[in-house]
Amino acid sequence: MALVWLHRERQGDGSECLYQVRTAGRTRRLYSNGVFHSQYNPSRPVAGSVWDLLLLPAFMQRLGSVKRVLVLGVGGGAVIKQLQYFLDIKQVVGVELNPVHLEVAERFFDVAGPGLELIESDAVAWLKAYRGPKFDLIIDDLFGEIDGQPARAVAADERWCRQLLKHLAADGALVMNFDEVSGLNQCAFLDKSNSGIKQQAGWRRGWCLSTPLYTNAVACFSRQSLERAEFRRQLQGFPELDERLKGCKLNYKLRALRLP
């Protein structure tokens, strides 16, 4: 892939972070210290990759019911571009700690448009202070890195899960990205001993999405009761998402989660 942008920045601890944007045709990729953060191609909005897994839960909700979306962890903004491409969304709020990622999202991934607000902030602190309208879809994609490998930045413990619930609409859905299935299994929403959060959450469906290309497990917890068949029917309304068509690039597995 061709290197189109390189930036070195000194971190607060004295270390240096190397940012790169690389291209292959119209595909653009963001790397931070070698960690692959985002990929998007405007002529091919579905890549058969992990970012598709963050998009698909929007189709586990009734079409038209997702109007306000919160993305925690923007990266290069791939999932925001996908949401804008496929859905009629009134507002998208993206919260990102890293100002370089936001610069890349706007400059190289063309993340822009009406109803979009990008905020440079610590997502945990921002969500704790937020007092605005609730969101129909919340995407928790908060990732950092450990030893050069991507890893969740915020544990999905009871405190964090309850904070997310405070800002989710009555019929909304929560998407959480985990770097391993083991991380998903430790999520507070799947803790059988925690009856309190089960009652507050009010989940009617739980799904796990994965792809053979990555170890990630993306969970969708929904307050709607859409069945698997309806999910697939809604995808079939878009040629890029219709798995019956040869040109569809989706590459995922879907399994139901046993909610406590």
Secondary structure, 3 states (H helix, E strand, C coil): CEEEEEEEEECCCCCEEEEEEEEECCEEEEEECCEEEEEECCCCCCCCCHHHHHHHHHHHCCCCCCCEEEEECCCCCHHHHHHHHHCCCCEEEEEECCHHHHHHHHHCCCCCCCCEEEEECCHHHHHHHCCCCCEEEEEECCEEEECCEEEECCCCCHHHHHHHHCCEEEEEEEEEEECCHHHHHCCHHHCCCCHHHHHHHCCCEEEEEECCCCCCEEEEEECCCCCHHHHHHHHCCCHHHCCCCCCCCCCCEEEECCCC
